[in-house]
């Protein structure tokens, strides 16, 4: 046992074995939820929301039990009661489902191609998620904003989740924020909650490995509506990047990685 604890090869093999088990059960869990939830396609959306939240929470439970990857939610008191924008750092696939476990009624902005996937795409339409065609330029931005405004002006408060960089970024990578978030902030006139995280350390992009530790996501102080576009962009990027860097440092895991970011095992 002493050799097993000290051997990097044995530890890496054990992590890989647990990761493969988790990944298998993660997709089985998704498939089961999608099949059982089929009747919700003709029922009110609030029924489907129960299944989505169940999928998110059971996935987080599997991640903790199998891989030893826990979650710490910070700053949830900063999420307004009414509709708002949540601008979240994007380091892994983890945040694409995990926020359903804590936000009341999130609407994600996602790549249009994801909505073409059979079964999965049907649920994204039913949940009111907002597609964006990245190749369509300003026309896509205008359509996205119109759909977001319609969803956020509905009878119930919702949280519009957007990843300002548009794609996953390795922890510690230079930021690459896109103008879409500024456009949404200006048009919706809603508070924007920056969200920082360190998920890429434990759920690395382009890797099957899921590493033990604690994923921390922190909801920061909301940015009130009405700021000048440049001031908003600077305030948002500064808040998210500073907090994410702090969370990476707190973790004690070097972002070069989590040791497995360069793995040849791909998603």
N, C-alpha and C positions, 0 to 999 in steps of 0.2 A: 504493500500500500504506500509506503514512503516513496518508492521509486515512481509509482503512478502519479503521486502528487507533484513530484519535482520534474518529471519528464515533459518538456514542451511538446514532444511528438505525441505522447499519450494524451495530453490535455487537448491538443488540436484535433486528434482523432475523435475524442469523446464529444467535443463541441460540434464537430461535423455530423456525428451520428445523431445527436440530439436535434440539430438543426434540420436534418433531413426528415426526421420523424415529425417535427413541428410543421415543416412546410407541407408535408403530406396531409396532416390533420387540418391545417389551416384551409387548404383548398377543399377538403372533404366537408369541413364545417360550412364553407361558403356554398358549396353545391347543395347540401342538405337544406340550408336556410332558403335558397332560391327555389327549390322544389316545393318545400312546405308552404312557402309564401305565395305560390302561384294564384290562389284565390284572391289575394289582395290587389291584383291588377284590375279587378272590377269592383273593389271596395274603396271606401274613402282612404285618402293617403295616410291618415293618422294610424290606420291599422298596419300598413306597411312599415311605418316608422318604428313600431314595436319590434318587428323582425330585424330591421337594420341595427337598432341598438343592441338587440340580443346577439347578433353576429359580431358586433364590435367588442362587446364585453366578453363573450366566450373566447374570442380570438386572443384578447389580452390575457385571459386566464390561462389558455394553452401556452402562451409565450412565457408566462411566469412559471408555470408548473414544469414544463418540459425543458426550457432553456435557461431558467433562472433570471429572466429579464423582467424586472419590475418597472413600475411606472409611478412617477411622482408628479401630481398636478399642482402647480403653484399659481397663485394670483387669480383664481376663478372668481373672486369677488370683484375683479375689474371688468367682468363681462356685463354690459348693460342689460337691463331687463327687456328693453325694447329691441327692435331690429338694429343691427350693426354690421360692420364689416370686420372680419377677422383676417388680418394679413399675417400669414404663417410662414416661417422659415421652412424650406423644403430640402431635407437631406435624405429621405428614404421613403419607401412605400408605407411605412408605419403610419404617418400622419394622414394618409388618404382614407383610412378607415377609423383610426383611434379617436378622432375628435367627436365621432358620433356617440361615444361613451360618456362625454361630459357636456357637450353643447345641447341645448334643448331641441333645436330644430335647424340643423345646418343645411345650407345649400352650397355645394361645391361648384366651382368653375373648373371644367376639365376639357381635355382634348376631345374634339368632335369624334374622332375615330373610336374612342372607347364606347360610344353610344351605339355603335354598329354591331357590337358583340351580341350574339343571340342570348336571350334570357337576361344576362347581365345588363345589356343596353335597355331592355324593356323597363327594368326597375329604375334605371337612372332617369328615364323619361317620366315615369310615374312619380318619382321623388322630386321632380322639378329641377334637377341639376341642369346647369347651364353650359352648353357646348361652345367651344370657340375654335374657329378654323384659323390656325396660325398663319396660313398662307394668304389670307384674304385682307391683311393689312387693316386700314382704318375702317373699312366696311364691317369687318368682323368685330372690331371694338365697339362700333355703334350698335350692332345687333346684340352683343353681349350685354351692354349697358342697359338697353331697352328691356331685355328679359330680366335683368337683375332688379331694375326699378319696379317692374310689374310684380315680381315675387315678393319684394320687400315692402310693397305697399298693400299687400294682402291683408286679410282679416286677423292674421296671427303673426306675432313677432318671429322673425327668422334671422339666422346669422349667416351672412354671405362669406364663405371661406375661399380665399384666393391665395395662391402662392406667388408672391410678387416677382420672383425670379423665373417663373414659368416652368422650370425643370429642376430636378434634384441636383444639389451641389454637395460635393465632398466637404465634410467638416473642416473648417479652416481655409477653404478656398475663397478667393477674392469675390466679393458680391457682384451680382449682375442683375440689378433690378430693372424691370420693364415698365413702360409708361402706363400700362393698363390700370394699375392700382390708383394712379393719380387721377385718371379719367373717371373711374368709379367713385372715388372719394368726392370729386368736385360735383358730379351729377346727382349722386344719391343724397348728399348733404346729411350723411349719417356719421356717428362716431366710428373711428377705426381703432380696433384693438390689435396692437402688434403682439405677435406670439413668437417667442424664441424657444429653441430646443436643442437637444444633442443626440437625436435619434440615430443619426448616421454613424455614431460610434458603436452602436449595438445592433443595428440592422443596416449593415453597409449596402450601398447601392452596387448593383451588378455582382452580387455575391449571394450564395445560398446560406451563408453562415449567419446565425443569430447568437450574439454573444451575451454572457451573463453580466449583470450590472443593473443600473437604474437609468431608464430613459426619463429625463426631466423635460417637461414642457411648462413654460412660464408665460402667462398672459400678463402683459405689461399695462401700464396706465393708458387708458384710451386717449386718442388724439381727437379733440373736439372738432366738429365740422367748422368750416369757414376759413381755414388757413389758406394762404397763398399756395399755389401749386408747388413752387420750388421749395418753400418752407416746409410744406407737408412731406415732400419726397425726402428731404434731408433729415427731418425729424424721425420719419418712419425707418429709414435705412439705418440711421445711427442707433436708434433704440434696439432694433432687432439684432444688429451685428454685435453691438457691445454686450448685450445680454447672452447671445448665443456663445460668444467667445468666453464669457464668464462661466457658463454652464459646462463648456468643454473643459475648461481648466479645473473646475470643481470635481469633475468626474475622475480625474487622475489618469485618464486614458489618453495617450498621445494620438492626435488626429492623423498621424501618418499610418496610422491608424489604429485603429482598433485592431491592427495586426492582420486583418484579413481583407482590407480594401483592395489589395492588389491580387486577390485570389483569381485563379483562372476558371473557377466555377462560376458560371454566369446565370443570371435570372432567365 
